Amino acid sequence: AISKMTTEYRENPIGLQTTAPRFSWEFDLSSDEAQTAYRIVVMKAGKKVVWDSGVINSTQNLNVEYKGAPIESMQDYTVDVTVLSATKSTNVNGTFETGLLYESDWKGIWSGTNANFTDRTTIVRREFEIKNKPVRRARAYVLAIGYHELFFNREKVGDRYLAPSNS
């Protein structure tokens, strides 16, 4: 059995910054079965197949590079890995979400116009309101010089404090 599947070394990553992600999987060591082949299927939004590797006769299970249709920014992808041995097959599913992959994707508004400067730090705050539209899902792409914390409706987003700008 496959015990873990990763994309770019992370399980179900969000904000992936590559157009050629690499897939890896680990095995449950309780079996003496050995991989003889694999197949990877990647779907955009869980519906449209963007890459089907076909059955590849190989024992490789680390850093298998994506070779399908161009990966798009800000999209959800599902990954299905099937591993074959001499006597059976097993599979595992995962997901990844891409971030802003291309320079043309970055269409932000600088929030520094209402910054509060103290002797040691800069606090930047931007308020906005979404009216008359239900919000199913939202994603904030934050670029910070130094460290940052993100709040939404006065509640902290995530569990990190003073996250570095490259997180």
Secondary structure, DSSP 8 states (H G I E B T S, - for coil): -EEEEEETTBSS-EEE--SS-EEEEEE-TT------EEEEEEEETTTEEEEE---B-----S-EE--SS---TT-EEEEEEEEE-SS-EEEEEEEEEE---SGGG------GGG-EE-SS-EE--------S---S--------SSEE--EETTEE-SS-SSEETT-
